[in-house]
């Protein structure tokens, strides 16, 4: 689950940046709305699960990296 959330978060962030660069402000604003929900989920999980679990942090980080890569390299714009 942490991998999927990390992937989704960075995929949306990269897409938002692309849309902003293309002047698609309405689409970017809508995406930021959904990004906020994902960000609040991550903050909630960190705040409620403060145990020292390096594996979950690593899996989330890999999801972030792959979400960015897929959006930049594999999604046709």
VMD Tcl script that draws the C-alpha trace (Angstrom):
set ca {
  {0.00 0.00 0.00}
  {2.81 2.45 0.80}
  {4.36 1.80 -2.61}
  {1.05 2.57 -4.35}
  {0.52 5.76 -2.35}
  {4.07 6.93 -3.06}
  {3.63 6.13 -6.74}
  {0.32 7.96 -6.93}
  {1.62 10.98 -5.07}
  {4.64 11.54 -7.30}
  {2.74 10.68 -10.47}
  {0.24 13.42 -9.68}
  {2.93 15.90 -8.63}
  {4.86 15.38 -11.86}
  {1.69 15.67 -13.94}
  {0.73 18.85 -12.08}
  {4.10 20.41 -12.85}
  {3.73 19.49 -16.51}
  {0.24 20.96 -16.72}
  {1.39 24.17 -15.04}
  {4.21 24.48 -17.58}
  {1.65 24.11 -20.38}
  {-0.70 26.71 -18.89}
  {-3.45 24.23 -17.99}
  {-4.28 25.93 -14.71}
  {-7.75 24.41 -14.24}
  {-6.49 20.87 -14.71}
  {-3.56 21.56 -12.38}
  {-5.86 23.01 -9.73}
  {-8.13 19.95 -9.88}
  {-5.14 17.65 -9.58}
  {-3.87 19.59 -6.56}
  {-7.24 18.95 -4.92}
  {-6.65 15.19 -5.17}
  {-2.97 15.54 -4.28}
  {-4.01 17.14 -1.01}
  {-6.03 14.08 -0.06}
  {-3.04 11.82 -0.71}
  {-0.74 14.14 1.25}
  {-3.10 14.18 4.23}
  {-3.25 10.37 4.14}
  {0.55 10.20 4.26}
  {0.72 12.72 7.12}
  {-1.95 10.80 9.04}
  {-0.10 7.50 8.57}
  {3.19 8.98 9.74}
  {1.57 10.63 12.76}
  {-0.27 7.48 13.87}
  {2.48 4.96 13.08}
  {5.61 6.52 14.48}
  {7.31 3.19 14.99}
  {10.74 2.93 13.44}
  {9.92 0.95 10.31}
  {12.63 1.58 7.73}
  {11.16 -0.91 5.23}
  {7.89 1.03 4.89}
  {9.81 4.26 4.39}
  {11.95 2.58 1.71}
  {8.91 1.12 -0.08}
  {7.17 4.52 -0.06}
  {10.32 6.16 -1.44}
  {10.61 3.59 -4.24}
  {6.97 4.27 -5.13}
  {7.78 7.99 -5.32}
  {10.73 7.39 -7.61}
  {8.88 5.02 -9.94}
  {5.82 7.29 -10.06}
  {7.99 10.14 -11.28}
  {9.86 7.94 -13.78}
  {6.70 6.46 -15.29}
  {5.11 9.87 -15.70}
  {8.19 11.39 -17.32}
  {9.22 8.46 -19.53}
  {6.16 6.36 -20.24}
  {3.12 8.63 -20.39}
  {2.68 10.25 -23.79}
  {1.88 13.95 -23.57}
}
mol new
graphics top color blue
foreach p $ca { graphics top sphere $p radius 0.5 }
foreach p [lrange $ca 0 end-1] q [lrange $ca 1 end] { graphics top cylinder $p $q radius 0.2 }
display resetview
